[in-house]
Amino acid sequence: MSSDQSFVEFVADQMAAAGNITYRKMFGEYAVYCDGKVVALVCDNQLFVKPTENGKTYIGDVCEARPYPEAKMYFLIEDAYEDPEWISGLIRITAKELPLPKPKGMREKTKKTKVFKTPMAQK
C-alpha cells in the first residue's frame, strides 16, 4: 500500500519549524528532507525517521522498524508526529547529525580494475 499525499503533507507541515522541509515521491512512497538532507521516509502512511544517537536520546523509548523489506532499521514515530514542537525538535536534531549529501556531479565513480593474466614464460 502506498502512502497518501495528504498524510505526507500533514507530517511535513507538523515538522516545518525544523527547517526547510520538502518531500519527494519515490516508488509510491516518500522521502522527507530537511535542509536538503533525507531525514525520514513515509511508507504505508507511517513515519520512519533516520536513526541517530542524539535522536535516540531525544525520543527515549525508541521503537525501531523497517520502512520496507530489506531496509535498515529506522525510528518508527507512531503518534508523536502530531505534536509539531516535538517532531520539529527530532527532525532538527536528526538533520544536524546527518552529513550533507554529495553533489550529483561530484560523487565518486567506482573504478573497475581489470585483471590481466600473463602467460607463463616457456623455458
C-alpha positions in Angstrom: 0.0 0.0 0.0 1.4 3.4 -0.9 1.2 6.5 1.3 -1.4 9.2 0.8 0.0 12.6 -0.2 -2.4 14.3 2.3 -0.7 12.3 5.1 2.8 13.3 3.8 1.7 17.0 3.6 0.3 16.8 7.2 3.6 15.3 8.5 5.7 17.9 6.6 3.6 20.7 8.0 4.0 19.4 11.5 7.8 19.5 11.3 8.0 22.8 9.5 9.8 24.6 12.4 12.8 22.3 11.9 14.0 24.0 8.8 13.3 23.8 5.0 11.1 20.7 4.8 10.4 19.2 1.4 9.4 15.7 0.3 9.7 13.7 -2.9 7.7 10.7 -4.1 9.8 7.6 -4.6 8.4 4.2 -5.7 5.0 5.0 -4.4 6.4 6.2 -1.0 8.0 9.4 0.1 11.4 10.7 1.3 11.3 13.7 3.6 14.1 16.2 3.5 15.2 18.9 6.0 17.6 21.5 4.6 18.5 19.1 1.7 19.1 16.1 3.9 16.9 13.0 3.8 15.8 12.7 7.4 12.8 10.4 7.2 10.7 8.2 5.0 6.9 7.9 4.8 5.8 4.4 3.9 2.3 2.9 4.3 1.2 6.2 6.0 3.8 5.7 8.7 6.7 8.0 9.6 10.2 6.5 9.8 13.0 8.8 11.0 16.6 8.1 10.2 18.4 6.8 13.3 21.0 9.0 15.1 22.5 8.8 18.5 21.1 12.2 19.6 17.7 11.3 18.1 17.6 8.2 20.2 18.3 10.2 23.3 15.6 12.7 22.4 13.0 10.0 21.8 13.8 8.0 24.9 11.9 4.7 24.5 12.7 4.0 20.8 10.5 1.8 18.6 12.5 0.6 15.6 11.1 -0.9 12.4 12.0 -1.3 8.7 10.1 1.1 6.4 10.2 -1.7 3.7 11.7 -5.2 3.4 15.5 -5.3 3.3 15.8 -1.7 4.6 17.9 -0.7 7.6 16.1 -0.1 10.8 14.6 3.4 11.3 12.8 5.0 14.3 9.1 4.5 13.9 7.2 7.5 15.1 3.7 6.3 15.7 1.7 9.3 17.1 4.2 11.8 18.3 4.3 13.5 14.8 1.0 15.1 15.9 3.0 17.4 18.3 4.6 20.0 16.0 7.1 21.1 18.6 8.3 17.6 19.4 8.6 16.3 15.9 10.3 19.5 14.7 12.8 19.1 17.5 13.5 15.5 16.5 13.9 16.4 12.8 16.2 19.3 13.7 18.4 17.0 15.8 18.4 14.3 13.1 19.3 16.8 10.3 22.1 18.3 12.4 23.7 14.9 12.9 23.5 13.7 9.3 26.2 14.6 6.7 25.4 16.8 3.7 24.7 14.8 0.6 27.4 14.9 -2.1 26.5 16.9 -5.2 25.4 14.7 -8.0 28.3 15.6 -10.3 30.9 15.1 -7.5 30.0 11.6 -6.4 32.9 9.2 -6.7 32.7 6.8 -9.5 33.5 3.2 -8.8 36.7 2.2 -10.6 36.7 -1.3 -12.1 40.1 -2.9 -12.0 40.8 -5.2 -14.9 43.0 -8.2 -14.2 45.2 -9.4 -17.0 46.7 -12.9 -16.9 50.1 -13.2 -18.5 51.1 -16.5 -20.0 53.8 -18.2 -18.1 57.2 -17.9 -19.7 58.2 -21.0 -21.5 61.7 -22.5 -20.9 
